[in-house]
């Protein structure tokens, strides 16, 4: 049996649908107390006083923590830096009286039960001195700056190549427009929560909603000065995160603070309202210019973006870089700036930066195609990039041409009438649009452990996470194939800070990183088993090397004569082992990183229907053709792309976080008023996986799928809306008022 490449149901699926899977806010302890956060009512200022007497007098209240009585924590802001923190001074909960954003925690009530803690929190009265604040990017845009320090893992825009200004001025056909995207919030189903179990003698076990248990572990030990061996962080299941769980959040610090002070277990869960104070996809304004020859060849690309950040950290994304590598062009100028707002630091959100920048580029390419009277797909093919223009490196692999071809054929693109408003059925205008999607394919250094048990079962372990992407399942598939076992004989352990080192789960690198580490340690285990088998008296494998044997059904057998074999258990006993456990670390090939560029690619084709009288829009059909290297599990892979496409639909038509700039506060901070796509909004989504071989990005040949589904989707929808209505809307989301206004 070969599992890799075959559709497999999630190995953790039954636990999730039966309720056996427990999440951070569901773990308990006999002495569990509950914390409730009191949030700041001003966007900027300082706390003058906190009246806690009425809250403390409520029966069942254990303590009220404020900046005035909190236990000691690290003094240096650097101790609060986590694995993915941007440059700056991270937020420090209850550190002092200063208010940096609306919704900032100003007090924590801890009580015997949640209801008492919540009621007591409502009795607390906070007096503020409010300072003038600014939360409008359009105002702060004039003060935008180039960040002085690079964020780890985020490449700044490359230097200009050629002379984009002169080439644009001389181009026979050009487009120059501004495209903006509203702020969005993640809104995963599972709220952020931390349950700290007091183990006694200064030891704690922490259940945290996080995309990297070791990130929270390091944060806790650094902030509170605890010995690493006295802290264990567990996060076996994550009910959606999409980047919101990359960084430890203030509920974790407050829960640990209270547990250490009270010497008992404490849980702090955030309300849906409070979830809006964690971070968001930043509002971004793109200024885009394209110049082309009359035949569609690109002469110039200019792309500048201004994005919001907080006043205390320089949050950065790769927004404009895509415009330097998506298409062939000799004259390119890119720029990226930040503007500080009196708001919480933004957070990575599914494919951070790419949907923003690609919306601008792909919308401008569509506009250019209409000016040229050229098919939008033909324009992209005419400017197809064979190398990464930003670096001059060839791609590890690129099957975007095949994605264009297969997607267009499945969608029926050749039947498209190119004239806007030319396709109609009843009272609905029909529009067809398309766009390109690009996301970086990465591999990170990761360690894994494989343990072969006496009963022949295998445990593989690494500290990575599963945020719903299917990590448990693909690691089981990889290990089963590597060791010649049934998937049912493989147990996967992840989401535990005590396991072998792994980076946070994000960036679509987990399959390539954790998967390669699991495969490598299983191969190492096979080597060890074969060595023991060869050393046995009268071994049938005495002179066999790896290429002469197979590992299947718990046996090491000669390829030439499968009847001659040694069982795994016999090989372990021969080596003096009751069980055999090994660890291995894998890293990306530095030579590949220096000489190649690696990306996933997609071609997104969309049909929209727009009610001509009411302006109501429906995305009725999507075809997303994805080239992402080897597909480990087509079933879970398809789910990832569908999820990304749904996010793109939300980005294009619904999602927008409104800010009351007078108060500096998010207005629609709940799921009743923050609109996300629901079942009724989603129609046919057809996913094509284009065959692509890549022997450079990772040993497994995989390139990642978590992000690519969203990239290009919003642009394709906007382009389809223009084709349907003849109205170009450059500000997302595209709402009814913009269509009929």
N, C-alpha and C positions, 0 to 999 in steps of 0.2 A: 504494500500500500504506500502510495505517495500522497502526502497531505498538502505540501506546498503547491499552490496554484489551483487548488480545488475549493469549491464553496463549502464552508463549514459553519454550522451554527455556533454561537458564542458559548464557550465552556462555562461562563459565569451567568448565562441567561436564566437558567432555572432559579438560581439564588436570587436574582433580581426580581423576577416576576412573582416569586413566592414570599418575598419579604425577608428571606434569610440573609441577604446582603445588608450589612449595617453601615450607616454613614456617620460622619463625624459627630453630628448632633444627636445620634441615637444610642451611643454607648453610655453605660451608666455605672454607678458604684454605690454601695450602701450609704456612704456619707456625702453623696453628690449635692452640692449647692449650686444655685443658679444665679448668673449675673445678667444684669440688664443695663444697657448703655444709655446715658443721657447725652443727646447730641446738641452741638452748638446751633444757636438760632441766628448767628450773624456770620458773614463771610470773612470778615477781617476785623481784628481788634484784640481786646484782652479781657480776661475774666476779672471782674472787680471783687466779686464775692459769690460763694456757693452756700445757700442755706440748706442744710441737711438735717436739721433737728426733727422735723415732722417725719421725714423718711426713716430716720433712725428709731423713732419711737414706735413704728409699726411692728407689731409682734411678728417674729420670724426673720426680721432683717438682721444680718450678721455684721455687715460693714458697708460703709459708703466711702469709696476711694475717689479722691480728687488730686489735682496737682499739688495740693498742700500737704497731704498725708500719705501719698503713695510710697511704697517701699522703694529703696534705692535700686537704681538700674545703672547701666553703663553711662558714663558722662560724655564720651566722645561719640559724635554722630556716626563715625566710621563703624562703630560696633553694631549699628543698626542696618548696615549695608547687607543686602542679601545677594544671592547668586546672580540675579538678573536686574539688579537695581541700576537705574540711570545715574549719570554724574549728579552730584549735589549732596544735600543733607537730608536723608530720609526722615519721614514723619516719625515723631517719637510720642506715643500716646501718653497723655497726662504728664508730660515732661515739665511744662511750665504754664503760665497763664496766657500765652499768646495763642490767638486764633488765626489759623491759616486758611480755613475753608469752611463753608457751611456744612453742617453735619458732622464736624469733628467731635470726637468724644470728649466731654468735659467732666464726666463723672461715671462711675460704675457702682451700681447697687448690687450687693450680693445678699441673697436670702435663701431660706430653706427650700423654697419652691419658686417656680417661674412666675406665677401669678402675683405672689407677694413682691417679688423683685420689680415687676413691671408697675404695680400699683405704687410702690414706694418711689420709684423713679418719677412718677407723675407729681409727687409732692415736693420735689426738689425745685428750688427757685435760684436761677443764676442771673446775676447782674453783670452786664457787659459795658465796656467802653468800645463803641463801634468806631472803626476807622473808615475813611473813604475806600471803596473797593472798586475793582474793574473785572467784569466777567465777560465782556463782549470782545470777541476776537477782531471784529471789524474795526473797533476803536483802537485796540492794542496793536493792530497790524503795522501801524506806522512806527512802532518801537521794536519791531522784530529784529532779531540778531542771529548771526551764525554761531551755533554752540561752540565753545572753546575746547571742550573735551568730548571726545568720541565715546559713545556708549559701546560697551563690549558687545561684539557680535553684529553691530550695525555699521556698515561701511558708509562713510559720508559720500556725497556725490563726487564722481571722478572729475579731474580737471577738464576744462573745455578741450575739445579737439576741433581742428579746423577753425574757420571763422564763421560762426553761426549767424552773427549779425549781418555781415555782408551777404552771405548766401541767402538769408531770408529776404533781404531787401531786393536782391536780384531775381528771386524766384518768380516765374510767370504766374504761379497759382499759390495762394497762401491762405492760412487760417490762423487767426489770433483771437483767443477767447479765454474766459475765466470760468472755471468749474469748481464748485464747492460741495462739500459733503458735511451734513449735520453731525453733531456728536451722537454716538450710539452707546447704549449700555448693554452689558453681556446678558443679564437676566437668565442664568442657568436655573434649572428646576430646583436644585438643592441650594438653599441659602448657605452662606459661609458660617461655619461654626467651629468651635474648638472645645473639646472635652478633655480636661486635664485630670488624670487619675493620680491621687496622692498615694505613693507606695510606701511612704515612711522613710525616715533617715535622709531626707533631702532628695529622694528619687521620685521622678514623675514619668508616667506614660501619657503621651499626648495623642489624642485622636484629632487630626486637623484636616480640614478640607484644603488640600494643596496638591499641586501638580508635581511636587518633588518633596518627599518626606525629609530628605537630607537637607534641603534648603531651609525648612522650618527648624530642623534640629540644630543646624549651625546658627541660625538666627537666635534661637532660645538660649543656647549656651553662651553666645557672645553678649547678648543684652543683659542676661541675668548672672553672668559669671559662674555658670554651673559646669561641673566636670562632664565631659562628653558621655562618660559611661553612666551617668546618673539621669540621662534623658533618652527616651526612646519615642520616636514619632511614628504613628501608624496612619496610613491613608489607603486602605485596601480598595475602597470603592469611592468614586467621585461622581456625583450626579450632575455632570456637565460643568464645564469651567470656561473653555474657549479662550484661555489666557487670563481670566480673572483669578485663577488659582496659581499663577506662576510665582507671585510674591506673597510672603507671609503678611497678613493683615492685622489691623489693630485688635480684633477680637482675640487673636492668639496671644498677643502680648498681655492683654488685660486678664485673660483667663489664667495664664501662667502666674502673673503678678499676684492675683487673688489667691491662687492655690498655695503658693509659697508663703504668703503672709498668714493665711488662715490654717495652714497645714491640713488641708482637706481637699477633696476633689471638687472641681468647679467647672461648670459648663457656661460658655457665653455663645449665644446664637444671635445672628443678626436678623432683624425684621426685613421684609422686602423693601421698605422705605430706606432702612439703613444700608442696604446693599448698594444704593445709588451714591453712597459716599466712599466707595472703594476705588473708583476709577472708571474709565470709559474710553471708547475710541475717540480720539481728539477731533474736533472740528478742523477741517483742512481746506484751505483755499489754494487752488492750482491756477497758475497763469501759463497757458499752453500756446505755443506757436509752431506751425509746420509750414515749410516751404517746399514746393515740388515743381518738377518739370511738367510740361504739358502732357507727357506720357505717363505721369504718376510717380516717377522716380524721386525719392526724397532728397532734397538739397540741404535742408536745415531742420533741426529739432531744437526747440527751446522749451524748457520746462522749469518753472520755479514754483515752490510751494511754501506756504506759511502755515504752521500748525500750532495749536495751543499746547502749553505746558503749565506747570504750577510755578509758584514763585520760589520753591525750595528745591526742585529737581529739574534737570534738563532732559525730559523724556523725549526720545528720538526714535524715528522709524525710517526705513528706506522707502521713501515716497516717490522721488523723481528718478532714482537710478534705473528703473525699468525702461524709461524712455531712451536710455542710452544703449540698450542691448536688444530691445524687442525687434527693431528693424535696421536694415542696412542704411547708414547715413554717414557721410564724412564730416559733417559740420554739426556739432552738438554742444549745447551749453545748458548745464543743469545747476540749480541752486535750491537750497533748503534752509529755511529759517524757523526760529521758534519765537512765539510771543507769550509772555507770561500773563497768566490770569490768576486771580485770587480764588482758586479752585483746587480740588485734590489733584494729585498727579495722575495723568492718564495711564491706562494699562494696555498692554498688548491685547488685541482682539483678533480673532481668527484671521490669519494672513496679514499681520500688522503692516500697514503702509501700502501693500500691493493693490488691494481693491481701490484705494484712494487715488494713487497715481495712475493706475491702469484705467480707471474711469475717465480721467482727463485725457490720457493718450488715445484710448480707443474711441472716445466720443469725437475727438479732433480728427482722428483718421476717418471716421464716418462722415464728418462734415467735409473733409477734403475730397472724399469719394464723390459726393454730390456735386461739388464744384467742378470736379474733373469729368463728371458724367460717366463714372467708371463704377463697376460693381465693387462693393466694399471688400469682398473676398479677393477679387482680382488685384486690388490695390495692395493688399497685404502680401499676396504671393509675389507681386512684382518687387517688393522691398524685403523679401525674405532674407533673414540674417543667417549666414553660415558660421559666423564666429561671434563671440561676445565683443561688441564694439567698445565696451567700457574697459576691457582688459587686453583685448587682442587675442585672447585665448580661444582655441576651439572648444566646442561643447563635448562633454563626455559622451553624450548621445542626444539626438534631437529628431523626433519623428512628428514635428508639428505639421509638415506638409501632409503626411498621412492622416493626421487628425482633421485638418481642413477638409480633405477629400472625403473621408468616411463620414464626418459630421454633416457635411453639405449633402451628401447622397442620402443619408438616413432622413434628414430633415426635408429634403425636396427643394433645396435652395434654387435649383435651376428654374423652378416654376415661378419664382418671385418676379412680380411686376415692379420695376425699379422706381416708378413714380410714386411719390407720397400721396396718400389718400386715394390710391387707385384700387385697393382691395377692400371689399365690403361685403357683409352678409347681414341682411336685415338692417337693424339700426346700429350695428357695430362696425366700426372701422377696424380692419385687420392690418397689423404691421409685423414685418419680419426683420429682425436685426441680428447682428452677429458681432463677436468680439474675440480677441485673443486673451488667454489667461497664461500667466507665468508665475512660478514660485520657485524659490531656491531649493535645491536638493542637497541635504547635508547629512553628515555622519559625525557623531561626537564620541569622544573617548568614553567607554563604558566597560564596567566589569560585571561578570556573571559567575555564578557557582552552579555546578551540576553535582548532584549526589545520587548515586545508584544504591537503592535500598536492597536489603537481603531478599525481599519478595519479588525483586525484578522491576519494581516501579522506579521512576526517575523523578527527582525534584530539581527544578531549575529555579534560580533565584537571582534577582537583581533589584535595586531600589527604585527602579522606574515606576511610573504610574499608569493607570488605565482610566482615562476620563470619559470613557464611553466609546473609544475608538476600536476596541477589540484587541488590546495588547495581550490580555490573558490568552486569547485564542491563537493568535499568530505565533506567540512564543511556544505554545504547546505543539503547534504544527511543525515548527522548525526543529524543536527538540525531538519530536517523535520521528521525523524523517532522518535526522542525524544519527539517532541511536537505533533505528529499525524497530521501534516500538509502536504500539497502538496509542492514539491520543489519550485514550482512557487510562493509560498507564503513566501518564505524565502529569505531575502537579506543578503548577506555576505559583511562585511566591513573589509578590511585588509590593510596592507601597509601604515599605518598612525601612526606617533609617538605619537599622542594624545590618541590612543586607549589603552585598557588594556595591561599590560606588557607581552611581548613575547620575547624569544631569537631569534637570527638570524635564518633564514631558511637554514638549512644545516644538514649534518650528517644523513639524512633519518629519522629525529626524528619529523618532523612537523606533520605528520598524527597522531602519537601517542600523541604528546604534545598538539598541538592546538585542535586536534580532541577530546581528553579527556576533555579538559577545556570546549569546547563548549557543549559536552554532559552533563558534570556536571552542568553547569549553567542552561541548559534547564531542567534538573531534579529538580534543586532548584526552578526554575520558576513554575514547575508543583506542587511542594509542596505548594508554596505560593498560587497558584490558588485554590488548593483543600481546603486550610485553609479558604479562603474567601468564597468559595462555601458552605462549611459546616456551615458557620456563617449566611447564608441567612435565613430569616424567612421561615418556612415550607420547608426547603431545602430537596430535594430528596436524598441528599448525607450527611445528618446530622450526621449519624453514620458510614459513610464509611471511610475506611483507604485506603492507596495507593493500596494495593493488591486487593481491592474490585472494583477498577474503571479502566477504560481505557481512554486514551487521544487520541481522533481521530476526524478529521474533525471539529476542533474548539470546541469540546464538551468534557466535563468530564462526562462519563456515567457509570452506574453500570454494571459490568460484567454480573450479574445475570438478569438484566432487562435493556437493552440498551435504552428503551424508557424513562427511568428515567435519566435525565441528566441536567447539567447546562452548558451554553455556556461560553467560555472564557471571552467574553465581559461582561456578567452578573456577573461573578465572580469578575472581575476587578472593576466594578461599586460598588459591594457589599463591596469591600475593600477600596472604596474611590479613586480609581485610574482611570484616563482617559487612561493612558498607564502604563505598569508595566515593570520596568527595574531593573535587578539584575546583580551582578558580582560574579564570583567564580574563585578561583585559585586551580589548581591541581598540584601535585608533584609526582615524582616517589616514590614508597614504599621503604624506607631505609632498611627495613629488607630483602626485595627481593634483593636489590643491594648488601647487605653484604653476602648473602648466595647462590646466583645464578649468572650464566653468561648467557647473552642473545645475540644471534646472528641470523642473517638470513643466509641461506645456499642455494647453487645452485650447480647443476651439469650441466656442459656445454659440449655439444658434437658438433663437427665441422667437416665439409667436406671442403677440399680445392682441387683445381685443379691447377696444375702447368704445364705450357707449357715446355716440356722437352728441346726444343731448345732455346727458348727465355727467359725462367725463369719467365715469367709473371704469377702472382698468382691471383687466384680468390677464395673468400670464397663463395661457392655455396650453403651451407646449414648449418644452426645452429639450434640446439634444446637446449633450456635453461629451465631446470626444477628448479623452485624456490620454496623454503619453507620459507614463510615470514608471518606466522600467518594469521589472517583474511584479506581477500582482500576486501577493501571497495567498489571499483569500478573496475571491471575487464577490462573495456574499457581503462580508463586512466592508470591503472596499467600495462596493456600490453604495452602501449606506452612507459612507463618509462623503462621497461626491454628492449624493442627494441632499445630505445635511448642509453641505456648503452652498449648494444651489439655493436651498430654502433661505439661507442667510442672505444670499445675494438678492433674492426677491424682497426680503425685508428691508435691506439696505436701499434698494431702488425705489420702493413704493410706500414703505410704512414707517421705518424706524427713525425716530428723531427725538432727542432729549431736549426739551425746551427749558430755557433759563429765564427766570425773572431777574433781569439785570439790576433792577432797583434794590432787590433783596440779595442778589448774588446766590440764588437758590434754584435748584432744579425743581420744576413745577410738576411734571408728570412722573413722579417717583413711585409708580406702582404699575401692576400689570393690567389694571383697568384702563389706564390712560396712556401708557407706553405701549404702542401697538407692535405686535410681532405677528408673523404669518401663522395662521391656524389651518386646520385641515381643509376648511372650505376655500382657502386661498390657493391651495396647491393642486395642480392638475398633473398632466403627464410629464414625467421627467425621465428621459431616456439616456442612459449612461453607456458610452462605448469605451472600452479599454483598448487602446491602440497597441499593437505588439511593438515592443521596444526592448532591445538588449543593451545593457549597460554594465560593463565589467570594470568600471573605474570608480563610480560614486561610492559603492559599498561592496563588500564581499558577496552579499546576497543578491546584488543587482537591483535592489529596490530604491525608489527615489522619494517615497512619501506621498500621502494623499489627503491629510487632514485639512490643508489649506487650499489646494488648487481649485476645489469646487466653487469657492466664492469668487475667485479672481476672474474678472471679465464678465461675470454674470450681470452685475448692475449696469455695466456699460452696454451690454447686448440688449438689455431691456430698454434702456434709454434710447438706443438707436432704433429699436422696434417701435417705440412710442412716436418717434419722429416720422418713421415710415408710415405709420397709421394715420397720424394727425397732421403732419406737415409742420408741427410746432416743436422746436428744439428747446428742451429744458435742460439746463446745465447745473441745476442745484438739486441735490438729492436730500430728501426723498421727493419723488415726483408725485405730488398729491393732486386731488381733484381741482383745487383752486388754481393750481399752476396750469392745468390743462385747459380749463374753460375761461381763465381770467384774461 
